[in-house]
Each structure stands twice: as structure tokens, then as C-alpha cells.
Amino acid sequence: MKFTPRKINLYLLYKLPSAFITGIRIKSISEKSAVVKVRHKWINQNPFKSMFWAVQGMAAEFSTGILMVKCINDSGKRISMLVTNMNATFTKKATGKIIFECNQGELIQKKIQEAIETQEGQTMILTSEGFNEDGVSVSKFDFEWSIKVKS
């Protein structure tokens, strides 16, 4: 599959409908980074009139996960992936458009190569930070991903 924002957003609609309904959309993807956007609106708000933490988490995880899926696809190998841990920090109310970005494509490629060469599972921590329209950080998520080459 060619990784374009349009195809990935259609994938969201069919495979992750809760993310699609809450407004999560891929903005861009390359070999090194993935950018996901989500706008605060009625469907994804909490009682305090800001974006629900779980919606921010879905957007953040998607920015790390789709980058990993692209790198795995580019490797040509069958590799399983799983989130094994997550940590989050919230620093400001998330209102308006929030952009989450993961810039760790090189680390992912390195870990995939290690997994292929050693045939052993690998873990990595991928970070996605969310910024509002003023460029202020609203939240930061660290996801521990585990990968393993399928036999």
C-alpha cells in the first residue's frame, strides 16, 4: 500500500472508526516523521470544555504507530508490533487544532534492522508531542513499542 494521507484516513474510517469519528486525521507522513491533527469539538470534549485525554492519546499513538507501520512496510518483512507501555504528561488545556508529531523514523528503521538481523524482539520508546495553534505544548506521550519478526 502506498502511504498517503488520503489512504490512511480511509483506513481510519474502516479500521479505527472511533478515531475517525473524533476527528483524528493524518496530515503528513514520510520516512522520518508522521503528523496527525485533531480539532477540539463537541464529540471529543470533556466536561471542562477541552479535548478528552483519550482522544489526545489516540492521536499521539496514531502518529507513532502509523510511522512504524510505514517503516515495517518499507522493510518488506512480516513484523508484529504492540504497545507495551505508555506515559503521558498534560501541560495545558487542549482546545482548537492540536498537532501531534513523531520524528523518530530513523530509530524505528534501526530497531527494525536489529530485529531482522538478530531475529529477537526489540523495544523502543517513541514520543509524540501535541501542540496547539499557538505552538504551545499541550501534552506529551511516550509509547513503548515492541516489535518482533514473524517466522
C-alpha positions as CSV (number, residue, x, y, z in Angstrom):
1,M,0.0,0.0,0.0
2,K,1.2,3.5,-0.8
3,F,1.1,5.6,2.3
4,T,-0.7,8.8,1.5
5,P,-2.8,10.8,4.0
6,R,-5.9,10.2,2.0
7,K,-5.5,6.4,2.1
8,I,-4.5,6.4,5.7
9,N,-7.6,8.5,6.6
10,L,-9.8,6.0,4.7
11,Y,-8.1,3.2,6.7
12,L,-9.1,5.1,9.9
13,L,-12.7,5.2,8.8
14,Y,-12.9,1.4,8.3
15,K,-10.5,0.0,10.9
16,L,-10.4,2.7,13.7
17,P,-13.9,4.3,13.5
18,S,-13.7,5.9,17.0
19,A,-10.5,7.8,15.9
20,F,-12.2,8.8,12.7
21,I,-15.4,10.0,14.4
22,T,-13.5,12.0,16.9
23,G,-11.7,13.9,14.1
24,I,-8.2,12.4,14.1
25,R,-6.6,12.8,10.7
26,I,-3.1,12.2,9.3
27,K,-1.7,15.4,7.9
28,S,1.6,14.1,6.5
29,I,3.9,11.1,6.6
30,S,7.4,10.5,5.4
31,E,10.2,8.1,6.2
32,K,11.2,10.2,9.2
33,S,8.0,11.6,10.7
34,A,4.3,11.5,10.9
35,V,2.0,14.4,11.7
36,V,-1.6,13.9,13.0
37,K,-4.1,16.6,13.6
38,V,-7.3,16.7,15.7
39,R,-9.6,19.6,16.4
40,H,-11.4,20.2,19.7
41,K,-15.1,19.8,19.1
42,W,-18.3,18.6,20.8
43,I,-17.7,14.9,20.0
44,N,-14.2,14.8,21.6
45,Q,-14.6,17.2,24.6
46,N,-14.5,16.5,28.3
47,P,-16.7,18.3,30.9
48,F,-14.1,21.0,31.3
49,K,-14.5,22.2,27.6
50,S,-11.2,20.9,26.4
51,M,-10.2,17.8,24.4
52,F,-10.6,14.5,26.3
53,W,-7.3,13.0,27.2
54,A,-8.1,9.7,25.4
55,V,-8.6,11.5,22.1
56,Q,-5.2,13.1,22.5
57,G,-3.8,9.7,23.3
58,M,-5.3,8.2,20.2
59,A,-3.9,10.9,18.0
60,A,-0.5,10.6,19.7
61,E,-0.4,6.8,19.4
62,F,-1.5,7.0,15.8
63,S,1.4,9.3,14.9
64,T,3.9,6.8,16.3
65,G,2.0,3.7,15.1
66,I,1.5,4.7,11.5
67,L,5.1,5.8,11.2
68,M,6.1,2.3,12.5
69,V,3.6,0.6,10.1
70,K,5.2,2.6,7.2
71,C,8.7,1.6,8.2
72,I,7.7,-2.1,8.6
73,N,6.0,-2.0,5.2
74,D,9.2,-0.4,3.6
75,S,11.3,-3.2,5.1
76,G,9.4,-5.9,3.2
77,K,9.3,-8.2,6.3
78,R,6.5,-9.5,8.3
79,I,6.9,-7.9,11.7
80,S,4.4,-7.7,14.6
81,M,4.1,-4.6,16.7
82,L,2.5,-3.9,20.1
83,V,2.3,-1.1,22.6
84,T,3.6,-2.4,25.9
85,N,3.6,0.8,28.0
86,M,2.5,4.4,27.8
87,N,3.2,7.5,29.8
88,A,1.6,10.9,29.3
89,T,2.1,14.5,30.6
90,F,-0.6,17.2,30.2
91,T,0.6,20.8,30.4
92,K,-2.3,22.9,29.0
93,K,-6.0,22.6,28.1
94,A,-6.2,21.2,24.6
95,T,-8.6,23.5,22.6
96,G,-8.6,24.4,18.9
97,K,-6.5,22.4,16.5
98,I,-3.9,20.2,18.1
99,I,-1.0,18.8,16.0
100,F,0.8,15.6,17.2
101,E,4.2,14.7,15.6
102,C,6.6,11.8,15.9
103,N,10.0,12.4,14.3
104,Q,11.7,9.1,15.1
105,G,11.6,7.2,11.8
106,E,15.4,6.7,11.9
107,L,15.1,5.0,15.3
108,I,12.3,2.8,14.1
109,Q,14.3,1.8,11.0
110,K,17.3,1.0,13.2
111,K,15.3,-1.2,15.5
112,I,13.6,-3.0,12.6
113,Q,17.0,-3.8,11.2
114,E,18.2,-5.1,14.5
115,A,15.1,-7.3,14.8
116,I,15.7,-8.7,11.3
117,E,19.4,-9.3,11.9
118,T,19.1,-10.9,15.4
119,Q,15.7,-12.5,15.0
120,E,15.0,-11.2,18.5
121,G,12.3,-8.9,19.7
122,Q,13.2,-5.2,20.1
123,T,11.6,-2.4,22.1
124,M,11.7,1.3,21.6
125,I,10.2,4.4,23.2
126,L,8.5,6.7,20.6
127,T,7.4,10.2,21.6
128,S,4.6,12.3,20.2
129,E,4.0,15.8,21.5
130,G,0.9,17.8,20.9
131,F,1.0,21.5,20.1
132,N,-1.9,24.0,19.9
133,E,-2.3,26.6,17.1
134,D,0.0,29.0,19.1
135,G,2.8,26.4,19.1
136,V,2.4,25.7,22.8
137,S,2.8,22.1,24.0
138,V,-0.5,20.7,25.5
139,S,0.5,17.1,26.0
140,K,3.4,14.7,25.5
141,F,3.1,10.9,25.2
142,D,5.8,8.3,25.3
143,F,4.8,4.9,23.9
144,E,6.9,1.8,24.4
145,W,6.6,-0.3,21.3
146,S,7.7,-3.9,21.0
147,I,8.4,-5.5,17.6
148,K,9.3,-9.0,16.5
149,V,9.9,-10.6,13.1
150,K,7.3,-13.2,12.3
151,S,8.6,-16.6,11.3
